[in-house]
């Protein structure tokens, strides 16, 4: 066993090994990294020595640049320099090699007992009928990575001691898991495909032969099954510190499910670290596309070892999702902010005035949002440097080009906030948050303004309305108020007959504290504020028993129904039969007054019934969730069940 203590000294300079980067060999010789480079010079060609010195100078220069980027708070620049540093370090490692300069390398010796030999596997493999990965016979052998990876684990003895470890792809031998157990791990879970019964049985025998059965536990794990991964997570419990895997990236067909599995594990055990060894076989193989799906997975090359026949890389993977995510629901009248701590799922909430940049200059809205976020962070004693992304669902944010310029301006003027933004309209934000899967869904907003958006099962979004009070907002609170006021004026002017508008007039005078209907013109023109007009709908809603008021709400229901009918045209006849609608906005508190007009508007469109829901979570929460998912590939916890409000059949006349 390659044991070492902090008091051990470097075999070259005789100074204590701890406190500086070092290499450990299974022969028990330890070297500071820079000392190993010096000690290897006699064994290198003049060309290699010259190249190594050049690389060391480059490495020192990049380290200085990393420190400068860190002091400047430039996370992106730091990561770029760090990637460059690791590449240089790997090149130096290639030159230095894996041999001890004093005595040469010795094969791994930390496993005391002999492994089961291939001859002991008497199973007729050709008769097996196993799915997917389990059809392969890789589990029968101890691969070259096992020795190298075992040496690496020995260099991590103190980090492994008393930790809970999971080995993925243990096979029948389980070299990595057994090594971890003998290095002092508290518990080791050793897994492979559940259909490999002979391999798992042999693995259990190996555990017993090595005398670590009290620490090691065997379990089946199918990378292609999220349920299987969830089952293993349940068995592990609340704690997992280290995940190890030796040469599991051996077949490109397994890359996707394997990365999915690692992501699922690191989402649950976000503080765990993954170490895996990979033998280079084909330069064209890469799991980069799979890793790109999970932007929170941070993968670094920590060591490259050149043996006589193979090149083996050892990587470290971690979950970099820790931090805060902000989401803003920006309406015309009011806005809501939620900040989520990804570590604890704790939420911080706040409210503020409207953030519609067609009603207020976008530069003012931009600064208002930035100041608001900073204020909430300060009040909550939160570290603004840990803000990872901001999701903005703003009323009026319909133009992609304008949205792009808005985000660019936001970043330029608020460099200390975050680099990651996700901006779209409030309706689309709510839509994506409530219908995240491959299903059809509609969001219908009727608050100060109105809009309707449909997300189709293929991800395409279709819309109707949402163009503001001048040419849209049909069925909204603003529209209801303006319609009632116009009905009053038209009736008293004699433009229309048959409507008694006495109640509307009484409500108008009381709401705006006026004694002449013409005084409302001040609020409509010289003192115009959209929300002050929309507020009148609240007063009108108290008297839907009045025929004139009821007619206004019926018309509002009709317009909202036509919004839904319009977007439903994009669905197939089959999908159109049942519509699922999430409702947003205070106008729906008067559903009984809207219902007749709404249902009648859907008749003759092939719609048999519709189901209406409250959103699964606040739109602001949805904005934060989408920002985390779209900018960093992180899936935050949120309510997934929408509250069903009503299910109504559309009966044809």
C-alpha positions in Angstrom: 0.0 0.0 0.0 1.4 3.4 -1.0 1.0 5.2 2.3 2.4 8.7 3.0 2.2 11.2 5.9 2.5 15.0 6.0 5.9 14.5 7.6 7.3 12.6 4.6 10.0 14.4 2.7 10.8 14.8 -1.0 13.2 12.2 -2.3 15.1 14.9 -4.2 15.3 18.0 -1.9 14.7 16.2 1.4 12.2 19.0 2.5 8.7 18.1 3.8 6.4 17.0 1.1 3.2 18.7 2.4 2.2 22.2 1.4 3.3 21.9 -2.2 2.1 19.9 -5.3 3.7 16.5 -5.3 3.8 13.1 -7.1 3.7 9.8 -5.3 5.0 6.5 -6.8 3.9 3.0 -5.6 7.6 2.4 -4.8 7.2 4.8 -1.9 9.3 7.6 -3.4 7.6 11.0 -3.2 8.7 14.1 -5.1 7.7 17.8 -5.2 6.4 18.3 -8.7 9.2 20.8 -9.6 11.8 18.4 -8.0 10.6 15.5 -10.1 11.0 17.6 -13.2 14.6 18.3 -12.2 15.3 14.7 -11.2 14.1 13.4 -14.5 16.5 15.6 -16.6 19.3 13.0 -16.7 16.8 10.5 -18.3 15.6 12.9 -21.0 16.9 13.9 -24.4 18.3 17.4 -24.8 15.3 18.2 -27.0 12.9 17.1 -24.3 14.8 19.1 -21.6 14.6 22.2 -23.8 11.0 21.7 -24.5 10.2 21.1 -20.8 12.0 24.3 -19.7 10.0 26.3 -22.3 6.7 24.7 -21.1 7.6 25.5 -17.4 8.2 29.1 -18.3 4.9 29.2 -20.1 3.2 27.6 -17.1 4.6 30.2 -14.7 3.4 33.0 -17.1 -0.1 31.5 -17.3 -0.2 31.1 -13.5 0.5 34.8 -13.1 -2.3 35.6 -15.6 -4.7 33.4 -13.6 -3.9 35.3 -10.4 -4.4 38.6 -12.2 -7.8 37.4 -13.6 -8.8 36.2 -10.1 -7.9 39.5 -8.5 -9.9 41.3 -11.2 -12.9 39.2 -10.5 -13.0 38.0 -14.2 -14.3 34.4 -13.8 -14.5 33.8 -17.5 -10.9 34.9 -18.0 -9.7 32.9 -15.1 -11.3 29.7 -16.5 -9.8 30.3 -19.9 -6.3 30.7 -18.4 -6.9 27.7 -16.1 -7.7 25.5 -19.2 -4.5 26.7 -20.8 -2.5 25.9 -17.6 -3.9 22.4 -17.5 -3.0 21.7 -21.1 0.6 22.9 -20.4 0.8 20.8 -17.3 -0.3 17.8 -19.2 2.4 18.4 -21.8 5.0 18.6 -19.0 3.6 15.4 -17.6 4.0 13.7 -20.9 7.7 14.6 -21.0 8.3 13.6 -17.3 6.5 10.3 -17.7 5.4 7.9 -14.9 8.7 6.3 -14.0 10.3 6.9 -10.6 13.8 8.5 -11.4 15.3 6.5 -8.5 14.1 3.0 -9.1 11.5 2.8 -11.8 7.8 2.0 -11.3 6.5 -1.0 -9.5 3.2 -2.5 -10.3 0.3 -1.7 -8.0 0.5 -3.7 -4.8 -2.2 -2.4 -2.6 -4.6 -5.3 -3.3 -3.5 -8.2 -1.0 -5.4 -11.1 -2.5 -5.4 -12.5 -6.0 -8.3 -11.6 -8.2 -10.5 -14.3 -9.8 -8.9 -15.4 -13.0 -10.7 -15.3 -16.4 -10.7 -19.1 -16.4 -13.0 -19.1 -13.4 -15.7 -17.5 -15.5 -17.3 -20.7 -16.8 -20.5 -19.0 -18.0 -21.4 -19.6 -21.7 -21.5 -15.9 -22.6 -22.8 -16.7 -26.1 -26.1 -17.9 -24.6 -26.7 -14.7 -22.7 -29.5 -12.5 -24.0 -28.9 -9.1 -22.3 -29.9 -5.6 -23.3 -27.7 -2.6 -24.3 -24.5 -2.3 -22.3 -24.9 -5.6 -20.5 -24.2 -7.5 -23.8 -20.6 -6.6 -23.6 -17.9 -8.7 -21.8 -15.7 -6.0 -20.6 -16.4 -7.0 -17.0 -14.2 -10.1 -17.3 -10.9 -8.4 -17.4 -8.6 -6.1 -15.3 -7.9 -3.3 -17.8 -4.6 -1.3 -18.0 -6.3 1.7 -16.4 -6.9 -0.2 -13.2 -3.2 -0.2 -12.2 -2.7 3.5 -13.0 -5.9 4.6 -11.5 -5.1 2.6 -8.3 -1.8 4.5 -8.0 -3.7 7.7 -8.4 -6.2 6.7 -5.6 -3.2 5.9 -3.4 -2.0 9.5 -3.8 -5.5 10.6 -2.6 -5.4 8.5 0.6 -6.2 11.3 3.0 -9.1 12.5 0.8 -10.5 9.0 0.6 -10.2 8.1 4.3 -13.6 7.9 6.1 -15.5 8.9 3.0 -18.5 7.3 1.3 -17.4 6.1 -2.2 -19.3 4.8 -5.2 -17.6 2.9 -8.0 -19.3 2.9 -11.4 -18.5 0.0 -13.8 -16.8 -2.1 -11.2 -16.9 -5.3 -13.3 -16.0 -8.6 -11.6 -12.7 -7.3 -10.2 -13.6 -3.9 -8.7 -9.9 -2.9 -8.4 -10.8 0.8 -7.8 -13.4 0.1 -5.2 -11.3 -2.4 -3.3 -8.4 0.1 -3.4 -10.7 2.8 -1.9 -11.8 0.4 0.8 -8.2 -0.5 1.7 -7.3 3.2 1.8 -9.7 3.7 4.6 -13.0 4.7 3.0 -15.9 4.4 5.4 -18.2 2.7 2.9 -17.8 1.7 -0.8 -20.7 1.0 -3.1 -19.6 -1.1 -6.1 -21.9 -1.2 -9.1 -22.3 -2.6 -12.6 -25.2 -3.5 -14.9 -27.9 -5.4 -12.9 -28.2 -8.1 -15.7 -24.5 -9.0 -15.2 -25.4 -11.5 -12.5 -22.2 -13.6 -12.8 -20.0 -10.4 -12.7 -21.8 -9.1 -9.6 -21.6 -12.5 -7.9 -17.8 -12.7 -8.6 -17.4 -9.1 -7.5 -18.9 -10.1 -4.1 -16.5 -13.0 -3.9 -13.6 -10.7 -4.5 -14.8 -8.4 -1.8 -14.9 -11.3 0.7 -11.5 -12.6 -0.5 -10.0 -9.2 0.3 -11.6 -9.0 3.7 -13.5 -5.8 3.1 -17.1 -7.1 3.1 -18.1 -4.9 6.0 -17.2 -1.8 4.0 -18.2 -2.8 0.4 -21.7 -3.3 -0.9 -22.6 -4.5 -4.4 -25.5 -3.1 -6.3 -26.9 -3.2 -9.9 -26.8 0.1 -11.8 -28.1 0.6 -15.3 -26.8 3.9 -16.8 -29.6 3.9 -19.3 -32.3 3.9 -16.6 -33.0 7.0 -14.5 -35.1 4.8 -12.3 -32.1 2.5 -11.7 -29.9 5.5 -10.8 -32.6 6.8 -8.5 -32.8 3.4 -6.8 -29.0 3.4 -6.2 -29.3 6.9 -4.8 -32.0 5.7 -2.4 -29.7 2.9 -1.2 -26.7 5.2 -0.7 -28.7 7.6 1.5 -28.0 11.2 2.2 -24.2 11.1 1.8 -21.9 10.4 -1.0 -18.4 12.0 -1.1 -16.5 10.4 -4.0 -17.5 8.7 -7.2 -14.8 6.6 -9.0 -14.7 5.0 -12.4 -11.9 3.2 -14.2 -12.0 3.1 -18.0 -15.8 3.3 -18.3 -15.6 5.6 -21.3 -14.6 2.7 -23.6 -17.5 2.8 -26.1 -19.0 6.0 -27.6 -22.4 4.3 -27.4 -22.2 4.5 -23.6 -21.1 8.1 -23.4 -24.6 9.7 -23.2 -26.1 7.4 -20.6 -22.9 7.5 -18.5 -22.8 11.3 -18.5 -26.5 11.4 -17.7 -25.8 9.1 -14.7 -22.9 11.2 -13.4 -25.1 14.3 -13.8 -28.0 12.7 -11.9 -25.6 11.7 -9.1 -24.0 15.1 -8.8 -27.4 16.9 -8.8 -28.3 14.8 -5.8 -24.9 14.8 -4.1 -23.7 18.2 -5.3 -20.6 18.3 -3.1 -19.3 15.0 -4.3 -16.2 14.7 -6.6 -15.8 12.3 -9.5 -12.5 10.8 -10.4 -12.3 8.7 -13.6 -9.5 7.2 -15.7 -9.7 7.1 -19.4 -7.4 5.2 -21.8 -6.9 7.0 -25.1 -8.0 4.7 -27.9 -9.3 6.9 -30.7 -8.6 10.6 -31.0 -12.0 11.2 -32.5 -13.8 10.0 -29.4 -15.2 12.7 -27.2 -18.0 13.1 -24.7 -18.0 16.9 -25.1 -21.5 17.0 -26.7 -22.9 15.0 -23.8 -21.1 17.2 -21.3 -22.5 20.3 -23.0 -26.0 19.2 -22.0 -25.0 19.7 -18.4 -23.2 23.0 -18.2 -22.8 22.7 -14.4 -20.4 19.7 -14.8 -16.9 21.0 -14.5 -14.4 18.5 -15.8 -10.6 19.0 -15.5 -7.6 16.8 -16.6 -5.6 16.3 -13.4 -3.0 13.8 -14.6 -1.8 12.2 -17.8 0.3 9.0 -17.6 2.3 7.5 -20.5 2.9 3.7 -20.0 4.9 1.6 -22.5 1.7 0.8 -24.5 -1.0 3.2 -23.4 -1.8 6.8 -22.6 -4.1 7.2 -19.7 -5.8 10.4 -18.5 -7.3 10.9 -15.1 -10.1 13.5 -14.8 -11.9 15.2 -12.0 -15.5 16.2 -12.3 -17.5 18.4 -9.9 -20.8 20.1 -9.7 -20.2 23.9 -10.0 -23.9 24.7 -9.5 -23.5 26.3 -6.1 -24.7 29.9 -5.9 -27.7 32.0 -6.5 -30.2 32.3 -9.3 -32.5 35.3 -9.7 -35.8 35.4 -11.6 -37.9 38.4 -12.3 -41.6 38.5 -13.4 -41.9 41.9 -14.9 -45.5 43.1 -15.5 -46.7 46.5 -16.6 -48.1 47.3 -13.1 -45.8 45.4 -10.7 -42.8 43.1 -10.8 -41.7 40.2 -8.6 -38.2 39.0 -7.8 -37.1 35.7 -6.5 -33.6 34.6 -5.6 -32.9 30.9 -5.1 -30.0 29.5 -3.1 -29.1 26.4 -5.1 -27.4 24.9 -2.1 -30.5 25.0 0.2 -33.3 25.8 -2.1 -34.1 28.8 0.2 -36.0 31.6 -1.6 -35.7 35.3 -1.1 -38.6 37.3 -2.6 -39.3 41.0 -3.3 -41.8 43.2 -5.1 -41.3 46.4 -7.1 -43.0 48.7 -9.7 -43.6 47.6 -13.3 -40.8 46.8 -15.7 -42.4 47.1 -19.2 -39.8 48.8 -21.3 -42.4 50.0 -23.8 -44.0 52.1 -21.0 -40.6 53.2 -19.5 -37.3 53.7 -21.2 -35.4 50.4 -21.3 -32.2 52.0 -19.9 -34.2 53.0 -16.8 -35.7 49.5 -16.6 -32.2 48.0 -16.9 -30.8 50.1 -14.0 -34.0 49.6 -11.9 -33.6 45.8 -12.2 -29.8 45.9 -11.4 -30.4 48.2 -8.3 -33.3 46.0 -7.2 -31.2 42.8 -7.3 -28.3 44.5 -5.5 -30.7 45.8 -2.8 -32.2 42.4 -2.1 -28.7 40.8 -1.9 -27.6 43.4 0.5 -30.6 43.1 2.7 -30.3 39.4 2.8 -26.5 39.6 3.5 -26.0 37.5 0.3 -22.7 37.4 -1.7 -23.4 39.0 -5.1 -20.3 37.3 -6.4 -22.2 34.0 -6.1 -25.0 35.2 -8.4 -24.7 32.7 -11.3 -27.6 33.7 -13.6 -30.6 36.0 -14.0 -33.9 35.1 -15.7 -36.0 37.9 -16.9 -39.6 37.4 -18.0 -40.5 41.0 -18.9 -43.8 42.4 -20.2 -43.1 43.6 -23.8 -39.9 41.6 -24.4 -41.1 40.1 -27.6 -38.4 41.1 -30.1 -35.3 38.9 -30.0 -33.0 41.5 -31.5 -34.1 44.1 -29.0 -33.8 41.5 -26.2 -30.2 40.8 -27.3 -29.3 44.5 -27.2 -31.0 44.9 -23.8 -28.9 42.1 -22.3 -25.7 43.5 -23.9 -26.5 46.9 -22.3 -27.3 45.3 -19.0 -23.9 43.5 -19.0 -22.0 46.6 -20.1 -23.4 48.8 -17.3 -23.5 46.2 -14.6 -20.3 44.2 -14.9 -20.3 43.1 -11.3 -23.6 41.3 -11.4 -23.4 38.2 -13.7 -22.5 37.2 -17.2 -25.5 34.8 -17.6 -28.9 36.2 -18.6 -32.0 34.6 -20.0 -34.6 37.1 -21.3 -38.0 36.6 -22.9 -41.5 37.9 -22.4 -43.4 37.2 -19.2 -45.9 35.0 -21.2 -43.2 32.8 -22.8 -41.3 32.5 -19.5 -44.4 31.3 -17.8 -45.1 28.9 -20.7 -41.7 27.2 -20.6 -41.7 27.0 -16.8 -45.1 25.3 -16.7 -44.8 23.0 -19.7 -41.1 22.0 -19.7 -41.6 18.6 -21.3 -42.7 17.4 -24.7 -46.4 18.3 -24.2 -48.7 21.0 -25.6 -49.6 23.7 -23.3 -51.2 27.2 -23.3 -50.5 30.2 -21.0 -53.3 32.8 -21.0 -52.5 36.1 -19.2 -55.1 38.6 -18.3 -53.8 41.0 -15.8 -53.1 44.7 -16.5 -52.5 43.6 -20.1 -53.2 40.3 -21.8 -51.5 37.8 -24.1 -51.7 34.1 -25.1 -48.9 31.7 -25.9 -48.9 28.1 -27.0 -46.0 25.7 -26.6 -46.3 22.8 -29.0 -44.9 19.4 -28.3 -42.0 20.0 -30.7 -40.9 23.1 -28.7 -42.3 25.6 -31.1 -44.1 28.6 -29.6 -47.1 30.3 -31.2 -48.8 33.4 -29.9 -51.8 35.8 -30.1 -52.1 39.2 -28.5 -49.6 40.8 -26.2 -49.2 44.0 -28.2 -50.0 46.6 -25.5 -53.0 48.7 -24.8 -52.9 50.7 -28.0 -53.5 47.7 -30.3 -54.0 44.8 -28.0 -54.5 43.8 -24.4 -58.0 42.5 -25.3 -59.8 41.0 -22.2 -57.3 42.5 -19.8 -58.0 44.7 -16.8 -57.1 47.8 -18.8 -59.4 46.7 -21.6 -62.3 46.0 -19.2 -61.9 49.4 -17.6 -61.7 51.2 -20.9 -64.6 49.3 -22.4 -66.8 50.1 -19.4 -65.9 53.8 -19.6 -66.6 53.9 -23.4 -69.9 52.1 -22.8 -70.8 54.9 -20.3 -69.9 57.7 -22.7 -71.5 56.1 -25.7 -74.8 55.4 -23.8 -75.0 58.9 -22.5 -74.1 60.4 -25.9 -76.9 58.4 -27.4 -74.6 56.4 -29.6 -76.0 53.1 -28.4 -79.3 52.0 -26.9 -80.4 49.5 -24.4 -77.8 49.8 -21.7 -78.4 51.4 -18.3 -74.9 52.6 -17.2 -75.9 54.1 -13.9 -73.9 51.5 -11.9 -70.8 52.0 -14.1 -71.0 55.8 -13.5 -71.3 55.4 -9.7 -68.4 53.1 -9.6 -66.3 55.5 -11.8 -67.0 58.5 -9.6 -66.2 56.5 -6.4 -63.1 54.9 -7.7 -61.5 58.1 -9.1 -63.0 60.5 -6.6 -64.6 62.7 -9.3 -68.1 64.1 -9.7 -68.3 64.6 -13.5 -67.5 61.8 -16.0 -65.4 64.2 -18.1 -62.9 64.4 -15.3 -61.8 60.8 -16.2 -60.3 62.3 -19.4 -57.4 63.7 -17.2 -56.6 60.1 -16.2 -56.9 58.9 -19.8 -54.7 61.5 -21.4 -52.7 64.2 -19.5 -52.2 62.0 -16.3 -52.2 58.7 -18.1 -50.8 55.7 -16.3 -51.9 52.3 -17.6 -52.2 50.7 -14.2 -54.4 53.5 -12.8 -56.9 52.8 -15.6 -56.6 49.0 -15.2 -57.3 49.4 -11.4 -60.9 50.4 -12.2 -61.6 46.8 -13.3 -61.3 45.8 -9.6 -64.2 48.1 -8.7 -66.2 46.9 -11.7 -65.7 43.2 -10.6 -67.6 44.0 -7.4 -70.8 44.6 -9.4 -70.9 41.9 -12.1 -74.6 41.5 -11.1 -75.3 44.7 -13.1 -76.3 43.9 -16.7 -74.0 46.5 -18.2 -71.0 45.5 -16.1 -71.7 41.8 -16.8 -71.8 42.5 -20.6 -68.3 44.1 -20.4 -66.9 41.0 -18.6 -68.7 38.7 -21.1 -67.0 40.6 -24.0 -63.7 40.2 -22.2 -64.3 36.5 -21.9 -65.1 36.3 -25.6 -61.8 38.0 -26.5 -59.8 35.8 -24.2 -61.5 32.8 -25.7 -60.6 33.9 -29.2 -57.0 34.2 -28.1 -57.0 30.5 -27.2 -59.0 29.6 -30.3 -56.4 31.3 -32.5 -53.3 29.6 -31.0 -55.2 26.2 -31.0 -55.3 26.4 -34.8 -51.7 25.4 -34.8 -52.4 22.0 -33.2 -53.5 18.8 -34.9 -57.2 17.9 -34.8 -56.5 15.3 -32.2 -54.4 17.5 -30.0 -56.9 20.3 -30.3 -59.7 18.2 -28.7 -58.4 18.8 -25.1 -56.6 22.0 -24.2 -54.5 22.5 -21.1 -54.4 26.2 -20.1 -52.4 27.9 -17.3 -54.2 31.1 -16.3 -52.2 34.1 -15.0 -53.7 37.4 -13.8 -56.3 39.0 -11.6 -59.0 39.2 -14.2 -59.6 35.4 -13.8 -60.9 36.1 -10.3 -64.1 37.0 -12.1 -64.2 33.7 -14.0 -68.0 33.3 -13.5 -68.5 36.6 -15.4 -66.0 35.6 -18.2 -67.1 32.0 -18.7 -70.1 32.4 -21.1 -68.1 34.6 -23.5 -65.0 32.4 -23.2 -66.7 29.1 -23.8 -68.8 30.4 -26.7 -65.7 31.7 -28.4 -64.3 28.1 -28.5 -67.3 26.5 -30.2 -66.8 25.3 -33.7 -63.1 25.1 -33.5 -62.8 21.3 -32.8 -62.2 21.9 -29.1 -64.1 19.3 -27.0 -63.0 20.5 -23.6 -60.4 22.6 -21.8 -58.7 22.3 -18.4 -57.5 25.4 -16.6 -54.7 25.5 -14.0 -53.0 27.8 -11.6 -49.2 27.8 -12.4 -47.0 25.2 -10.8 -44.9 28.0 -9.3 -44.6 31.7 -9.5 -43.5 33.1 -12.9 -40.5 34.7 -11.1 -39.5 31.2 -9.9 -40.0 29.9 -13.4 -37.7 32.6 -14.7 -34.9 31.6 -12.2 -35.4 27.9 -13.1 -35.1 28.6 -16.8 -32.1 30.9 -16.3 -30.3 28.1 -14.4 -31.3 25.5 -17.0 -30.7 27.5 -20.2 -27.4 29.2 -19.2 -25.8 26.6 -16.9 -27.7 23.4 -17.5 -28.7 23.3 -13.8 -32.1 21.9 -12.8 -33.4 23.7 -9.7 -36.1 22.3 -7.6 -39.6 23.8 -8.2 -43.2 22.8 -7.9 -44.1 20.5 -10.7 -47.8 19.9 -10.1 -50.1 22.5 -11.5 -53.3 23.1 -9.5 -56.3 22.1 -11.5 -59.0 24.8 -11.3 -61.7 23.6 -13.6 -62.5 21.3 -16.5 -65.2 22.4 -18.9 -66.7 20.7 -21.9 -67.4 22.8 -25.0 -70.8 21.7 -26.3 -71.7 22.7 -29.8 -75.1 24.5 -30.3 
